[in-house]
Amino acid sequence: MNTCESHASLARRWLSPHRGISKDRLTQYLRAFQLRRELYRKPGREALKHAIKATL
């Protein structure tokens, strides 16, 4: 399976409730999606450290 296509299909599904967002805000939504995916793949304490580092 092509990883890029898989990631894009997950992003589309995640963005579907947010229809009507402006192109100016799209980057922020995609960054939030990317952070969520990264945190999902990390175990507990490591995910917390990554979340704190990402917000600072």
C-alpha positions, 0 to 999 in steps of 0.5 A: 500500500502506498503510504502517501495515499494512505496518509492522504485518505486518513487526512481527508476522512479526519477533515470531513467534519471541518468542511468549509475551512479556509485555505489559510487555516488548512495548514493548521488543521493538517499540523494538528492531524499530523501531531495526532498521528505522531502521538498515536504511534508513541507509547505513553510517556514518550507521547506526553514528552512529544506533545509538550515539545510540540506545543513549546 
